[in-house]
Amino acid sequence: MSVAKVTRTSWRERDLFIEPDLTGADLHEADLARANLSRAELSEANLARASLTGANLSEANLSEADLTEASLTEAALSRADLPSTDLSEADLLRADLSEADLMSADLESASPVRANLFRADLMGADLTGANLTGAELREADLSGADLSGADLSGADLREASLTQEELEPAIGDENTRVPAELNPPVHWGVKTEEQAKED
């Protein structure tokens, strides 16, 4: 049976069979927990509400895929291609997205809590209302990203590429580490080092 036509099935690493090309595959609500999909071709695939907990998707091509409400807790997505991918409301708790291409991806209301986004390309991404609490965003490219209502509490944005204007609509706290050239927005209620010295 063609894997591309299977939905709501249970795949496990020990018995996983992968076709080399799953472009446009309908895998919505499929159970792919802990599946080995490293370097898989999944562009434009329908993975909405799929379980990908602990799955290996490193270097996979997921461009323009539908991952809305997908469970990606602790999934490995390092160096994966996810441009223009829909990750809205996806659970990305502790997921590894280091050096992933998320250019123009939709992460609205997603939950990459404590996710590793080191050097990730988030240029032009929609992070509206995303929960990035404790996320690793060092050296990430957030140029043109929409951070309106995004929770950056405890996140590490040192050396990340973004402007003060792009940072302003985000939520943060005293544990959020911003690039050296930027200041915590006033509404965070966090004093800069200079203000602390003045006190």
PyMOL CGO cylinders between C-alpha atoms (Angstrom):
from pymol import cmd
from pymol.cgo import CYLINDER

trace = [
    CYLINDER, 0.00, 0.00, 0.00, 1.27, 3.45, -0.77, 0.3, 1, 1, 1, 1, 1, 1,
    CYLINDER, 1.27, 3.45, -0.77, 2.28, 5.34, 2.35, 0.3, 1, 1, 1, 1, 1, 1,
    CYLINDER, 2.28, 5.34, 2.35, 1.17, 8.56, 0.67, 0.3, 1, 1, 1, 1, 1, 1,
    CYLINDER, 1.17, 8.56, 0.67, -2.43, 7.34, 0.75, 0.3, 1, 1, 1, 1, 1, 1,
    CYLINDER, -2.43, 7.34, 0.75, -2.46, 6.15, 4.36, 0.3, 1, 1, 1, 1, 1, 1,
    CYLINDER, -2.46, 6.15, 4.36, -4.15, 8.37, 6.96, 0.3, 1, 1, 1, 1, 1, 1,
    CYLINDER, -4.15, 8.37, 6.96, -4.77, 7.95, 10.67, 0.3, 1, 1, 1, 1, 1, 1,
    CYLINDER, -4.77, 7.95, 10.67, -2.38, 5.05, 10.75, 0.3, 1, 1, 1, 1, 1, 1,
    CYLINDER, -2.38, 5.05, 10.75, 0.22, 4.14, 13.35, 0.3, 1, 1, 1, 1, 1, 1,
    CYLINDER, 0.22, 4.14, 13.35, 3.84, 4.25, 12.23, 0.3, 1, 1, 1, 1, 1, 1,
    CYLINDER, 3.84, 4.25, 12.23, 6.67, 3.27, 14.52, 0.3, 1, 1, 1, 1, 1, 1,
    CYLINDER, 6.67, 3.27, 14.52, 10.38, 3.53, 13.89, 0.3, 1, 1, 1, 1, 1, 1,
    CYLINDER, 10.38, 3.53, 13.89, 10.84, -0.25, 13.90, 0.3, 1, 1, 1, 1, 1, 1,
    CYLINDER, 10.84, -0.25, 13.90, 8.40, -0.90, 11.03, 0.3, 1, 1, 1, 1, 1, 1,
    CYLINDER, 8.40, -0.90, 11.03, 8.42, 2.40, 9.18, 0.3, 1, 1, 1, 1, 1, 1,
    CYLINDER, 8.42, 2.40, 9.18, 8.37, 2.27, 5.40, 0.3, 1, 1, 1, 1, 1, 1,
    CYLINDER, 8.37, 2.27, 5.40, 8.93, 5.56, 3.64, 0.3, 1, 1, 1, 1, 1, 1,
    CYLINDER, 8.93, 5.56, 3.64, 8.46, 6.31, -0.02, 0.3, 1, 1, 1, 1, 1, 1,
    CYLINDER, 8.46, 6.31, -0.02, 11.18, 8.65, -1.24, 0.3, 1, 1, 1, 1, 1, 1,
    CYLINDER, 11.18, 8.65, -1.24, 8.65, 11.29, -2.32, 0.3, 1, 1, 1, 1, 1, 1,
    CYLINDER, 8.65, 11.29, -2.32, 5.63, 12.19, -0.17, 0.3, 1, 1, 1, 1, 1, 1,
    CYLINDER, 5.63, 12.19, -0.17, 4.93, 15.50, -1.87, 0.3, 1, 1, 1, 1, 1, 1,
    CYLINDER, 4.93, 15.50, -1.87, 1.34, 16.49, -1.23, 0.3, 1, 1, 1, 1, 1, 1,
    CYLINDER, 1.34, 16.49, -1.23, 0.62, 13.36, 0.84, 0.3, 1, 1, 1, 1, 1, 1,
    CYLINDER, 0.62, 13.36, 0.84, -2.55, 13.34, 2.93, 0.3, 1, 1, 1, 1, 1, 1,
    CYLINDER, -2.55, 13.34, 2.93, -1.33, 12.41, 6.40, 0.3, 1, 1, 1, 1, 1, 1,
    CYLINDER, -1.33, 12.41, 6.40, -3.70, 14.50, 8.49, 0.3, 1, 1, 1, 1, 1, 1,
    CYLINDER, -3.70, 14.50, 8.49, -4.23, 13.12, 12.00, 0.3, 1, 1, 1, 1, 1, 1,
    CYLINDER, -4.23, 13.12, 12.00, -1.70, 10.34, 11.31, 0.3, 1, 1, 1, 1, 1, 1,
    CYLINDER, -1.70, 10.34, 11.31, 0.23, 8.87, 14.23, 0.3, 1, 1, 1, 1, 1, 1,
    CYLINDER, 0.23, 8.87, 14.23, 3.87, 9.46, 13.28, 0.3, 1, 1, 1, 1, 1, 1,
    CYLINDER, 3.87, 9.46, 13.28, 5.25, 9.66, 16.81, 0.3, 1, 1, 1, 1, 1, 1,
    CYLINDER, 5.25, 9.66, 16.81, 8.98, 8.82, 16.88, 0.3, 1, 1, 1, 1, 1, 1,
    CYLINDER, 8.98, 8.82, 16.88, 8.96, 8.11, 13.14, 0.3, 1, 1, 1, 1, 1, 1,
    CYLINDER, 8.96, 8.11, 13.14, 12.25, 8.51, 11.24, 0.3, 1, 1, 1, 1, 1, 1,
    CYLINDER, 12.25, 8.51, 11.24, 11.47, 11.00, 8.48, 0.3, 1, 1, 1, 1, 1, 1,
    CYLINDER, 11.47, 11.00, 8.48, 14.93, 12.52, 8.20, 0.3, 1, 1, 1, 1, 1, 1,
    CYLINDER, 14.93, 12.52, 8.20, 15.43, 14.14, 4.77, 0.3, 1, 1, 1, 1, 1, 1,
    CYLINDER, 15.43, 14.14, 4.77, 11.92, 13.07, 3.70, 0.3, 1, 1, 1, 1, 1, 1,
    CYLINDER, 11.92, 13.07, 3.70, 10.20, 14.98, 0.88, 0.3, 1, 1, 1, 1, 1, 1,
    CYLINDER, 10.20, 14.98, 0.88, 6.99, 16.28, 2.49, 0.3, 1, 1, 1, 1, 1, 1,
    CYLINDER, 6.99, 16.28, 2.49, 6.44, 19.56, 0.68, 0.3, 1, 1, 1, 1, 1, 1,
    CYLINDER, 6.44, 19.56, 0.68, 2.77, 20.57, 0.51, 0.3, 1, 1, 1, 1, 1, 1,
    CYLINDER, 2.77, 20.57, 0.51, 1.84, 17.51, 2.61, 0.3, 1, 1, 1, 1, 1, 1,
    CYLINDER, 1.84, 17.51, 2.61, -1.26, 17.64, 4.80, 0.3, 1, 1, 1, 1, 1, 1,
    CYLINDER, -1.26, 17.64, 4.80, -0.05, 16.90, 8.33, 0.3, 1, 1, 1, 1, 1, 1,
    CYLINDER, -0.05, 16.90, 8.33, -2.73, 18.86, 10.14, 0.3, 1, 1, 1, 1, 1, 1,
    CYLINDER, -2.73, 18.86, 10.14, -3.30, 17.54, 13.68, 0.3, 1, 1, 1, 1, 1, 1,
    CYLINDER, -3.30, 17.54, 13.68, -0.76, 14.76, 13.05, 0.3, 1, 1, 1, 1, 1, 1,
    CYLINDER, -0.76, 14.76, 13.05, 1.20, 13.34, 15.98, 0.3, 1, 1, 1, 1, 1, 1,
    CYLINDER, 1.20, 13.34, 15.98, 4.91, 13.84, 15.32, 0.3, 1, 1, 1, 1, 1, 1,
    CYLINDER, 4.91, 13.84, 15.32, 6.04, 13.73, 18.93, 0.3, 1, 1, 1, 1, 1, 1,
    CYLINDER, 6.04, 13.73, 18.93, 9.72, 12.80, 19.04, 0.3, 1, 1, 1, 1, 1, 1,
    CYLINDER, 9.72, 12.80, 19.04, 9.84, 12.30, 15.27, 0.3, 1, 1, 1, 1, 1, 1,
    CYLINDER, 9.84, 12.30, 15.27, 13.09, 12.80, 13.35, 0.3, 1, 1, 1, 1, 1, 1,
    CYLINDER, 13.09, 12.80, 13.35, 12.44, 15.37, 10.62, 0.3, 1, 1, 1, 1, 1, 1,
    CYLINDER, 12.44, 15.37, 10.62, 15.95, 16.75, 10.41, 0.3, 1, 1, 1, 1, 1, 1,
    CYLINDER, 15.95, 16.75, 10.41, 16.75, 18.15, 6.95, 0.3, 1, 1, 1, 1, 1, 1,
    CYLINDER, 16.75, 18.15, 6.95, 13.25, 17.17, 5.73, 0.3, 1, 1, 1, 1, 1, 1,
    CYLINDER, 13.25, 17.17, 5.73, 11.54, 19.30, 3.11, 0.3, 1, 1, 1, 1, 1, 1,
    CYLINDER, 11.54, 19.30, 3.11, 8.27, 20.53, 4.60, 0.3, 1, 1, 1, 1, 1, 1,
    CYLINDER, 8.27, 20.53, 4.60, 7.89, 23.66, 2.50, 0.3, 1, 1, 1, 1, 1, 1,
    CYLINDER, 7.89, 23.66, 2.50, 4.26, 24.82, 2.26, 0.3, 1, 1, 1, 1, 1, 1,
    CYLINDER, 4.26, 24.82, 2.26, 3.12, 21.81, 4.30, 0.3, 1, 1, 1, 1, 1, 1,
    CYLINDER, 3.12, 21.81, 4.30, 0.05, 22.04, 6.54, 0.3, 1, 1, 1, 1, 1, 1,
    CYLINDER, 0.05, 22.04, 6.54, 1.06, 21.36, 10.15, 0.3, 1, 1, 1, 1, 1, 1,
    CYLINDER, 1.06, 21.36, 10.15, -1.78, 23.21, 11.85, 0.3, 1, 1, 1, 1, 1, 1,
    CYLINDER, -1.78, 23.21, 11.85, -2.38, 21.92, 15.37, 0.3, 1, 1, 1, 1, 1, 1,
    CYLINDER, -2.38, 21.92, 15.37, 0.25, 19.20, 14.83, 0.3, 1, 1, 1, 1, 1, 1,
    CYLINDER, 0.25, 19.20, 14.83, 2.02, 17.77, 17.86, 0.3, 1, 1, 1, 1, 1, 1,
    CYLINDER, 2.02, 17.77, 17.86, 5.78, 18.23, 17.39, 0.3, 1, 1, 1, 1, 1, 1,
    CYLINDER, 5.78, 18.23, 17.39, 6.87, 17.96, 21.01, 0.3, 1, 1, 1, 1, 1, 1,
    CYLINDER, 6.87, 17.96, 21.01, 10.61, 17.17, 21.16, 0.3, 1, 1, 1, 1, 1, 1,
    CYLINDER, 10.61, 17.17, 21.16, 10.67, 16.59, 17.39, 0.3, 1, 1, 1, 1, 1, 1,
    CYLINDER, 10.67, 16.59, 17.39, 14.03, 16.93, 15.60, 0.3, 1, 1, 1, 1, 1, 1,
    CYLINDER, 14.03, 16.93, 15.60, 13.71, 19.54, 12.83, 0.3, 1, 1, 1, 1, 1, 1,
    CYLINDER, 13.71, 19.54, 12.83, 17.27, 20.81, 12.64, 0.3, 1, 1, 1, 1, 1, 1,
    CYLINDER, 17.27, 20.81, 12.64, 18.10, 22.24, 9.20, 0.3, 1, 1, 1, 1, 1, 1,
    CYLINDER, 18.10, 22.24, 9.20, 14.61, 21.34, 7.95, 0.3, 1, 1, 1, 1, 1, 1,
    CYLINDER, 14.61, 21.34, 7.95, 13.05, 23.36, 5.13, 0.3, 1, 1, 1, 1, 1, 1,
    CYLINDER, 13.05, 23.36, 5.13, 9.82, 24.93, 6.34, 0.3, 1, 1, 1, 1, 1, 1,
    CYLINDER, 9.82, 24.93, 6.34, 9.36, 28.09, 4.25, 0.3, 1, 1, 1, 1, 1, 1,
    CYLINDER, 9.36, 28.09, 4.25, 5.70, 29.22, 4.02, 0.3, 1, 1, 1, 1, 1, 1,
    CYLINDER, 5.70, 29.22, 4.02, 4.71, 26.21, 6.14, 0.3, 1, 1, 1, 1, 1, 1,
    CYLINDER, 4.71, 26.21, 6.14, 1.54, 26.50, 8.24, 0.3, 1, 1, 1, 1, 1, 1,
    CYLINDER, 1.54, 26.50, 8.24, 2.46, 25.73, 11.86, 0.3, 1, 1, 1, 1, 1, 1,
    CYLINDER, 2.46, 25.73, 11.86, -0.36, 27.72, 13.42, 0.3, 1, 1, 1, 1, 1, 1,
    CYLINDER, -0.36, 27.72, 13.42, -1.37, 26.36, 16.83, 0.3, 1, 1, 1, 1, 1, 1,
    CYLINDER, -1.37, 26.36, 16.83, 1.26, 23.61, 16.54, 0.3, 1, 1, 1, 1, 1, 1,
    CYLINDER, 1.26, 23.61, 16.54, 2.81, 22.22, 19.73, 0.3, 1, 1, 1, 1, 1, 1,
    CYLINDER, 2.81, 22.22, 19.73, 6.58, 22.60, 19.40, 0.3, 1, 1, 1, 1, 1, 1,
    CYLINDER, 6.58, 22.60, 19.40, 7.54, 22.11, 23.04, 0.3, 1, 1, 1, 1, 1, 1,
    CYLINDER, 7.54, 22.11, 23.04, 11.32, 21.51, 23.24, 0.3, 1, 1, 1, 1, 1, 1,
    CYLINDER, 11.32, 21.51, 23.24, 11.49, 20.88, 19.49, 0.3, 1, 1, 1, 1, 1, 1,
    CYLINDER, 11.49, 20.88, 19.49, 14.90, 21.25, 17.82, 0.3, 1, 1, 1, 1, 1, 1,
    CYLINDER, 14.90, 21.25, 17.82, 14.54, 23.77, 14.99, 0.3, 1, 1, 1, 1, 1, 1,
    CYLINDER, 14.54, 23.77, 14.99, 18.15, 24.88, 14.96, 0.3, 1, 1, 1, 1, 1, 1,
    CYLINDER, 18.15, 24.88, 14.96, 19.20, 26.32, 11.58, 0.3, 1, 1, 1, 1, 1, 1,
    CYLINDER, 19.20, 26.32, 11.58, 15.75, 25.49, 10.15, 0.3, 1, 1, 1, 1, 1, 1,
    CYLINDER, 15.75, 25.49, 10.15, 14.37, 27.57, 7.28, 0.3, 1, 1, 1, 1, 1, 1,
    CYLINDER, 14.37, 27.57, 7.28, 11.10, 29.05, 8.56, 0.3, 1, 1, 1, 1, 1, 1,
    CYLINDER, 11.10, 29.05, 8.56, 11.01, 32.02, 6.21, 0.3, 1, 1, 1, 1, 1, 1,
    CYLINDER, 11.01, 32.02, 6.21, 7.45, 33.38, 5.94, 0.3, 1, 1, 1, 1, 1, 1,
    CYLINDER, 7.45, 33.38, 5.94, 6.13, 30.44, 7.99, 0.3, 1, 1, 1, 1, 1, 1,
    CYLINDER, 6.13, 30.44, 7.99, 2.84, 30.82, 9.86, 0.3, 1, 1, 1, 1, 1, 1,
    CYLINDER, 2.84, 30.82, 9.86, 3.44, 30.22, 13.57, 0.3, 1, 1, 1, 1, 1, 1,
    CYLINDER, 3.44, 30.22, 13.57, 0.43, 32.14, 14.81, 0.3, 1, 1, 1, 1, 1, 1,
    CYLINDER, 0.43, 32.14, 14.81, -0.55, 30.91, 18.29, 0.3, 1, 1, 1, 1, 1, 1,
    CYLINDER, -0.55, 30.91, 18.29, 2.04, 28.11, 18.03, 0.3, 1, 1, 1, 1, 1, 1,
    CYLINDER, 2.04, 28.11, 18.03, 3.80, 26.92, 21.19, 0.3, 1, 1, 1, 1, 1, 1,
    CYLINDER, 3.80, 26.92, 21.19, 7.55, 26.55, 20.64, 0.3, 1, 1, 1, 1, 1, 1,
    CYLINDER, 7.55, 26.55, 20.64, 8.09, 26.66, 24.41, 0.3, 1, 1, 1, 1, 1, 1,
    CYLINDER, 8.09, 26.66, 24.41, 11.76, 26.05, 25.22, 0.3, 1, 1, 1, 1, 1, 1,
    CYLINDER, 11.76, 26.05, 25.22, 12.31, 25.18, 21.56, 0.3, 1, 1, 1, 1, 1, 1,
    CYLINDER, 12.31, 25.18, 21.56, 15.80, 25.38, 20.04, 0.3, 1, 1, 1, 1, 1, 1,
    CYLINDER, 15.80, 25.38, 20.04, 15.67, 27.97, 17.25, 0.3, 1, 1, 1, 1, 1, 1,
    CYLINDER, 15.67, 27.97, 17.25, 19.39, 28.72, 17.22, 0.3, 1, 1, 1, 1, 1, 1,
    CYLINDER, 19.39, 28.72, 17.22, 20.29, 30.37, 13.90, 0.3, 1, 1, 1, 1, 1, 1,
    CYLINDER, 20.29, 30.37, 13.90, 16.82, 29.62, 12.53, 0.3, 1, 1, 1, 1, 1, 1,
    CYLINDER, 16.82, 29.62, 12.53, 15.64, 31.72, 9.58, 0.3, 1, 1, 1, 1, 1, 1,
    CYLINDER, 15.64, 31.72, 9.58, 12.36, 33.29, 10.72, 0.3, 1, 1, 1, 1, 1, 1,
    CYLINDER, 12.36, 33.29, 10.72, 12.50, 36.17, 8.27, 0.3, 1, 1, 1, 1, 1, 1,
    CYLINDER, 12.50, 36.17, 8.27, 8.97, 37.43, 7.61, 0.3, 1, 1, 1, 1, 1, 1,
    CYLINDER, 8.97, 37.43, 7.61, 7.42, 34.71, 9.81, 0.3, 1, 1, 1, 1, 1, 1,
    CYLINDER, 7.42, 34.71, 9.81, 4.08, 35.27, 11.53, 0.3, 1, 1, 1, 1, 1, 1,
    CYLINDER, 4.08, 35.27, 11.53, 4.67, 34.73, 15.24, 0.3, 1, 1, 1, 1, 1, 1,
    CYLINDER, 4.67, 34.73, 15.24, 1.52, 36.52, 16.37, 0.3, 1, 1, 1, 1, 1, 1,
    CYLINDER, 1.52, 36.52, 16.37, 0.53, 35.22, 19.79, 0.3, 1, 1, 1, 1, 1, 1,
    CYLINDER, 0.53, 35.22, 19.79, 3.17, 32.47, 19.71, 0.3, 1, 1, 1, 1, 1, 1,
    CYLINDER, 3.17, 32.47, 19.71, 4.40, 31.15, 23.06, 0.3, 1, 1, 1, 1, 1, 1,
    CYLINDER, 4.40, 31.15, 23.06, 8.19, 31.33, 22.85, 0.3, 1, 1, 1, 1, 1, 1,
    CYLINDER, 8.19, 31.33, 22.85, 8.77, 31.12, 26.60, 0.3, 1, 1, 1, 1, 1, 1,
    CYLINDER, 8.77, 31.12, 26.60, 12.34, 30.04, 27.26, 0.3, 1, 1, 1, 1, 1, 1,
    CYLINDER, 12.34, 30.04, 27.26, 13.06, 29.56, 23.56, 0.3, 1, 1, 1, 1, 1, 1,
    CYLINDER, 13.06, 29.56, 23.56, 16.65, 29.57, 22.25, 0.3, 1, 1, 1, 1, 1, 1,
    CYLINDER, 16.65, 29.57, 22.25, 16.71, 32.26, 19.54, 0.3, 1, 1, 1, 1, 1, 1,
    CYLINDER, 16.71, 32.26, 19.54, 20.38, 33.22, 19.54, 0.3, 1, 1, 1, 1, 1, 1,
    CYLINDER, 20.38, 33.22, 19.54, 21.55, 34.37, 16.11, 0.3, 1, 1, 1, 1, 1, 1,
    CYLINDER, 21.55, 34.37, 16.11, 18.08, 33.74, 14.65, 0.3, 1, 1, 1, 1, 1, 1,
    CYLINDER, 18.08, 33.74, 14.65, 16.96, 35.95, 11.76, 0.3, 1, 1, 1, 1, 1, 1,
    CYLINDER, 16.96, 35.95, 11.76, 13.69, 37.61, 12.78, 0.3, 1, 1, 1, 1, 1, 1,
    CYLINDER, 13.69, 37.61, 12.78, 13.87, 40.38, 10.21, 0.3, 1, 1, 1, 1, 1, 1,
    CYLINDER, 13.87, 40.38, 10.21, 10.36, 41.40, 9.23, 0.3, 1, 1, 1, 1, 1, 1,
    CYLINDER, 10.36, 41.40, 9.23, 8.77, 38.84, 11.57, 0.3, 1, 1, 1, 1, 1, 1,
    CYLINDER, 8.77, 38.84, 11.57, 5.48, 39.75, 13.26, 0.3, 1, 1, 1, 1, 1, 1,
    CYLINDER, 5.48, 39.75, 13.26, 5.95, 39.35, 17.02, 0.3, 1, 1, 1, 1, 1, 1,
    CYLINDER, 5.95, 39.35, 17.02, 2.65, 40.93, 18.04, 0.3, 1, 1, 1, 1, 1, 1,
    CYLINDER, 2.65, 40.93, 18.04, 1.63, 39.37, 21.35, 0.3, 1, 1, 1, 1, 1, 1,
    CYLINDER, 1.63, 39.37, 21.35, 4.39, 36.76, 21.13, 0.3, 1, 1, 1, 1, 1, 1,
    CYLINDER, 4.39, 36.76, 21.13, 5.57, 35.69, 24.58, 0.3, 1, 1, 1, 1, 1, 1,
    CYLINDER, 5.57, 35.69, 24.58, 9.36, 35.92, 24.80, 0.3, 1, 1, 1, 1, 1, 1,
    CYLINDER, 9.36, 35.92, 24.80, 9.57, 35.50, 28.57, 0.3, 1, 1, 1, 1, 1, 1,
    CYLINDER, 9.57, 35.50, 28.57, 12.92, 33.92, 29.40, 0.3, 1, 1, 1, 1, 1, 1,
    CYLINDER, 12.92, 33.92, 29.40, 13.85, 33.62, 25.71, 0.3, 1, 1, 1, 1, 1, 1,
    CYLINDER, 13.85, 33.62, 25.71, 17.43, 34.18, 24.55, 0.3, 1, 1, 1, 1, 1, 1,
    CYLINDER, 17.43, 34.18, 24.55, 17.62, 36.54, 21.56, 0.3, 1, 1, 1, 1, 1, 1,
    CYLINDER, 17.62, 36.54, 21.56, 21.26, 37.51, 21.82, 0.3, 1, 1, 1, 1, 1, 1,
    CYLINDER, 21.26, 37.51, 21.82, 22.75, 38.35, 18.41, 0.3, 1, 1, 1, 1, 1, 1,
    CYLINDER, 22.75, 38.35, 18.41, 19.36, 37.78, 16.76, 0.3, 1, 1, 1, 1, 1, 1,
    CYLINDER, 19.36, 37.78, 16.76, 18.53, 39.91, 13.73, 0.3, 1, 1, 1, 1, 1, 1,
    CYLINDER, 18.53, 39.91, 13.73, 15.55, 42.16, 14.48, 0.3, 1, 1, 1, 1, 1, 1,
    CYLINDER, 15.55, 42.16, 14.48, 14.85, 45.83, 15.06, 0.3, 1, 1, 1, 1, 1, 1,
    CYLINDER, 14.85, 45.83, 15.06, 13.57, 47.66, 18.12, 0.3, 1, 1, 1, 1, 1, 1,
    CYLINDER, 13.57, 47.66, 18.12, 10.34, 48.29, 16.23, 0.3, 1, 1, 1, 1, 1, 1,
    CYLINDER, 10.34, 48.29, 16.23, 9.89, 44.56, 15.57, 0.3, 1, 1, 1, 1, 1, 1,
    CYLINDER, 9.89, 44.56, 15.57, 10.55, 43.77, 19.24, 0.3, 1, 1, 1, 1, 1, 1,
    CYLINDER, 10.55, 43.77, 19.24, 8.13, 46.36, 20.65, 0.3, 1, 1, 1, 1, 1, 1,
    CYLINDER, 8.13, 46.36, 20.65, 4.82, 44.43, 20.26, 0.3, 1, 1, 1, 1, 1, 1,
    CYLINDER, 4.82, 44.43, 20.26, 6.22, 41.28, 21.93, 0.3, 1, 1, 1, 1, 1, 1,
    CYLINDER, 6.22, 41.28, 21.93, 5.81, 40.26, 25.56, 0.3, 1, 1, 1, 1, 1, 1,
    CYLINDER, 5.81, 40.26, 25.56, 8.90, 39.72, 27.68, 0.3, 1, 1, 1, 1, 1, 1,
    CYLINDER, 8.90, 39.72, 27.68, 10.30, 39.82, 31.20, 0.3, 1, 1, 1, 1, 1, 1,
    CYLINDER, 10.30, 39.82, 31.20, 13.49, 40.37, 33.15, 0.3, 1, 1, 1, 1, 1, 1,
    CYLINDER, 13.49, 40.37, 33.15, 14.78, 37.00, 32.01, 0.3, 1, 1, 1, 1, 1, 1,
    CYLINDER, 14.78, 37.00, 32.01, 14.44, 37.78, 28.30, 0.3, 1, 1, 1, 1, 1, 1,
    CYLINDER, 14.44, 37.78, 28.30, 17.86, 38.38, 26.78, 0.3, 1, 1, 1, 1, 1, 1,
    CYLINDER, 17.86, 38.38, 26.78, 17.67, 40.84, 23.89, 0.3, 1, 1, 1, 1, 1, 1,
    CYLINDER, 17.67, 40.84, 23.89, 20.40, 41.79, 21.39, 0.3, 1, 1, 1, 1, 1, 1,
    CYLINDER, 20.40, 41.79, 21.39, 22.97, 44.19, 22.84, 0.3, 1, 1, 1, 1, 1, 1,
    CYLINDER, 22.97, 44.19, 22.84, 21.88, 47.03, 20.56, 0.3, 1, 1, 1, 1, 1, 1,
    CYLINDER, 21.88, 47.03, 20.56, 18.22, 46.80, 21.61, 0.3, 1, 1, 1, 1, 1, 1,
    CYLINDER, 18.22, 46.80, 21.61, 16.35, 47.65, 24.79, 0.3, 1, 1, 1, 1, 1, 1,
    CYLINDER, 16.35, 47.65, 24.79, 13.50, 45.78, 26.49, 0.3, 1, 1, 1, 1, 1, 1,
    CYLINDER, 13.50, 45.78, 26.49, 10.25, 47.54, 25.51, 0.3, 1, 1, 1, 1, 1, 1,
    CYLINDER, 10.25, 47.54, 25.51, 8.95, 49.88, 28.21, 0.3, 1, 1, 1, 1, 1, 1,
    CYLINDER, 8.95, 49.88, 28.21, 5.79, 47.84, 28.71, 0.3, 1, 1, 1, 1, 1, 1,
    CYLINDER, 5.79, 47.84, 28.71, 7.92, 44.90, 29.88, 0.3, 1, 1, 1, 1, 1, 1,
    CYLINDER, 7.92, 44.90, 29.88, 8.68, 46.90, 33.02, 0.3, 1, 1, 1, 1, 1, 1,
    CYLINDER, 8.68, 46.90, 33.02, 12.34, 45.88, 32.85, 0.3, 1, 1, 1, 1, 1, 1,
    CYLINDER, 12.34, 45.88, 32.85, 15.08, 48.36, 33.69, 0.3, 1, 1, 1, 1, 1, 1,
    CYLINDER, 15.08, 48.36, 33.69, 18.08, 48.64, 31.41, 0.3, 1, 1, 1, 1, 1, 1,
    CYLINDER, 18.08, 48.64, 31.41, 21.54, 48.39, 32.94, 0.3, 1, 1, 1, 1, 1, 1,
    CYLINDER, 21.54, 48.39, 32.94, 21.91, 52.19, 32.67, 0.3, 1, 1, 1, 1, 1, 1,
    CYLINDER, 21.91, 52.19, 32.67, 18.60, 52.76, 34.47, 0.3, 1, 1, 1, 1, 1, 1,
    CYLINDER, 18.60, 52.76, 34.47, 19.61, 50.33, 37.19, 0.3, 1, 1, 1, 1, 1, 1,
    CYLINDER, 19.61, 50.33, 37.19, 22.88, 52.21, 37.70, 0.3, 1, 1, 1, 1, 1, 1,
    CYLINDER, 22.88, 52.21, 37.70, 21.01, 55.51, 37.96, 0.3, 1, 1, 1, 1, 1, 1,
    CYLINDER, 21.01, 55.51, 37.96, 18.91, 54.07, 40.78, 0.3, 1, 1, 1, 1, 1, 1,
]
cmd.load_cgo(trace, "trace")
